[in-house]
Amino acid sequence: MTTTSSNAAHGPDLTVWYDGACPLCRREIAAMRRLDRRRAILFVDIADPESTCPLDRATLLARFHAQERGCDPVSGAAAFAAMWRAIPLLRPLGQLARIPALLWLLEKAYLRFLRLRPRLQAWLR
C-alpha cells in the first residue's frame, strides 16, 4: 500500500483514494506528492488489495474521493478542492472552490473529464 502521513497520532489532514492501476491517476498523484511537502495527505492506492477503503472499491474507482480529517468523504471536484486546500501552493484554488457556483462549474468540468478519461488512459499506457 502506498501511503504518506503527516501526523500518525492524529491521522492525516486529508486522505485521498486513487486508482494506482490508472496511468493518468498515478501521474496526478505523483505531482501532488511532490507539492505536498508537509506530508499532510495520506494517499491510498485502491488498486492495492491490502488497502483499507471506507466505501466499496467500485464506488472509489468511479470517481475521485478524499476525506478531510473529521469530515465526511467527498468526491469529484469537491475531493480535488479538498486536496488543493491541503497543499499550501494550491490552497487558494481550494479555498475558491468553497464558493458554491465555482464548485458547481468545477464539478461540470470534472464530469466532462470522466467521459474523456478512458481515452486518456489508453493514450498514456
N, C-alpha and C positions, 0 to 999 in steps of 0.2 A: 504494500500500500504506500502510495506517495503522499507524504504529508509534511507540513511545517507548521509550527505553532509558536506564538509569541509568549504565552503565559500558561504553562502547564497547570498551575494551581487553580486558576480561574477559568481556564479554557481560552480558546482563541477569540479575538474580537469578531471574527467572521469565519464561517465555514462555507466553502464552495465545493459543490459536487460537479465533477466534469467527466466527460467520456474520454478516457485515455486511449481508446481504440480509434478515435477520430483524429486524423492528422491536423485538421483545422483547429480543433479544440486544444490539442497538445501545443500548437504554436501560440495560441492565445494565452494559455495558462503559463507557458514559458515566459512570455512577455510580462505578464502580471507578476510572476515570481521575481523577475529582475527589478521591477518597480517597487515591490513590497519589501523594502529594506528593513522595516521594523519587524518583519515576520509576524504580522498581525493576522494573517489569513492561514487557515488550515485548508489545504487543497486535498480533496478526497477523490481518488480515481475510482469511479463506479464500475469501470471495466474490470477492476481487480476483485476477484471473488472473496477476498479477505476483508474488503472494505465494509464499513458499517454505514447503513443508509437509513434515514428516517422515513422514507417513502419507498414504494416499490421501484425497482430498477427501471421498469418501462416508463414510469412517470418521470423519473430523473433523466432518462435518455431523451425523452420527447422535448424537453425544454431545459434551459439553464436554470439551476437552483442555487440559492445561497441563504444563509441564516445568520443574522447578526446576533451576538450574544444577548440572551434574554428576550428575543423576539421570535415570532413565528417564521417558518421558511417562506421565502418569496421566490417567484420565478420570472423568467423573461427579462424585460427591461428593468424591472424593479430589482432583480438579482444583480444585473450589471451595475446599476446605480449603487447598490449596497457595496459591491466590490470596489467601485471607484472611491467611495467615501472612506474605505479602509486604507487607501493608498494616498499619502499626502499630496503627491503631484496631481492626482486625478480628483482629489476631494472636491474642488469647486464644481466639477461636472456632476458628481454625485449629489451635491447639495442642490444644484439647479434642478436635478431630476426629481426633487421633492415637490416641485411645482406641478400640480395635477395635469395641467394642459401639456406641459413638456413631457411628462412621463407617458401620457397618452400617445403623443407623437412618437416617442421612442419605442413604445410597445408596437405601434403600427409598423415602424421600420423593422423591428425585430421579427414580426410575423412575416414580412416580405423576405427577410434574410432566411427564415426557416424553409421557405419554398425553394430558395437557391442553394441551400446547404448541401443537399446530396450531390449536385453538380460540382460544387467547390471541393467537396471531399474527394470525389473521383479524380478531379484535376490534380490535387495535392498528393495522391497516392503514388 
